[in-house]
Amino acid sequence: MKRHHWTFAAGIALALASAGALAQTVIKISYQPALYWSLPFYVANEKGWYAELGLKPEFSTFPAGVPQIAASASKSWDVGGAGSVPAVLGAVRYNLLTIGITNDESYANALLATGKTAAGFVKNPASIKGQTIVLTANSTGDYAVQSCLAKWGLKKADVTFKSMGQAEVISAMSSGNADLGGLWAPNTYTLEEKAGAKQICSGQDAGAAVPGALMVRADYAKSDPQNVARFLAVYLRSWKWLNAHKTEAIAMMKKFYAQGGVTISDAAMRKEFDTRPTFDLAQQLKIMHRPGANGASEVDGWFANIGAFMKANGTFADAPMPSKFITDEFLQMVDRDPKLKAFANRAD
């Protein structure tokens, strides 16, 4: 875990200049660096938006979702974002609640092939049978790859999976030691641009929805619900601004990715925006709405499929019911509060 504090004079000055400046309450936020869905955390802090709502963020970063959710047990963070697979695991093992969706990353989780083999696999997907696929096991990338195999009528047992970190996947494919790999953006772009790999199937292609999750510790949600609502309002405003100011957004993304050691082209950064839908307040409420007493939301369906995948992988004996850990309570709080709602919907 890497912990850091971002302090920006402009944001502080803005807060102090306001006649009704709010007292600053520390909120501990966790994320993984150099990822599209974590960009709003950086932008909001740069713009001073946390301070405007009386929050003082302390950020901690993690290389992957599993160590991130494990760290919640020690209360090292209060709220944060991660992939949907870690979010489900966090619900089972650490009593984490999913309170919103960061983005739709169905296209961004994919199966890639080396440049010399891609055409053959695309022409004849059945030829993937018997091949070795390097990927990060029990991840959103794994979920996308297995969904692609199912689309082609192949089973997990038809291939050999070799689990490794994303950097190792890139290294193995770049060096010619592997022909097929499961990755997520921006690692997909890195492999395409630096090693000539080709994306041959994504979760989107296979009909597998891969959402990113905003999470909170259940005990923190109970003790500090207003802070959770403010956190969501800030995150939603960040996406409003990012989607309305693409040129400046790309420039800030470049700086943010560089801090995490990732360098990709401007074209790849634009592709992030073009292929990964995000959700404003009204859209969040719509996809998380449960009709009737026992109705399931669209988000419930996404996570139910992910839970089934994790159960099949042997992660747990029984997948959790989405209704037990997914809640729109805090989005509703934002929607009911005129100030927070207006804040969340601002694009300036």
MOLINGI-V151738 format. One record per helix or strand of 3 or more residues. SS is the DSSP state (a for helix, b for strand). FROM is the first residue (numbers start at 0). TO is the last residue. Records with the same first field share a line. If there is no record, write none. Layout:
SS=FROM-TO  FROM-TO
//
This chain:
b=1-3  24-30  54-60  78-82  95-103  108-112  131-134  159-162  179-183  197-201  210-216
a=8-16  35-46  48-51  64-73  83-93  117-122  124-127  139-150  155-157  165-173  186-194  217-222  224-243  245-258  265-274  280-287  297-311  321-324  328-335  337-343
//
